[in-house]
Amino acid sequence: MDRTELLNQVRAGRAELAEAMARFDRHDLTTPLLPNGWSIKDVIAHLGAWERRMVTLYDILRAGEIPQEPIDGDTMDQFNARAHEESQLLPLGIVQINELEAYQALVRIAETAPDADLFDPHRFAWTEGDPFYRFILVNTSEHYADHVPDLLAQHRHG
């Protein structure tokens, strides 16, 4: 993996997500259409929350600090529930802007961070041997791929 491949994967995943979301009209974006009771807006907020979390995580690690909150199954569920709840009162446009800004900030890290920060598996002890680029992929292209099938299936059946 190098920077070009990382950025290509992130952008390809983003294009697939955008294509899946473009199939819905604006009204459908706020209607709970998905099997888990979420709307497309909820998915956008969810993705943005994780993207923002990775930007914050990188800033903490880069500063030589240790993140206070571990990322395990229980924490993920709690984080997802909190992010979902916090986004409920926000209008669609704000959710979209927040997600786009988080995505762009994460892409800037992928574009500009020192190679060691991204690709050295021992750069940040907290990552326990995972290079930081994995955190970027898991929370962009791989995360989008988790949600795209539901979006496509709902559009076909909606």
Secondary structure as GFF3:
##gff-version 3
##sequence-region A 1 158
A	DSSP	alpha_helix	3	21	.	.	.	ID=ss1
A	DSSP	alpha_helix	26	29	.	.	.	ID=ss2
A	DSSP	alpha_helix	40	62	.	.	.	ID=ss3
A	DSSP	alpha_helix	73	87	.	.	.	ID=ss4
A	DSSP	alpha_helix	92	112	.	.	.	ID=ss5
A	DSSP	alpha_helix	115	119	.	.	.	ID=ss6
A	DSSP	three_ten_helix	125	127	.	.	.	ID=ss7
A	DSSP	alpha_helix	132	138	.	.	.	ID=ss8
A	DSSP	alpha_helix	141	157	.	.	.	ID=ss9
###
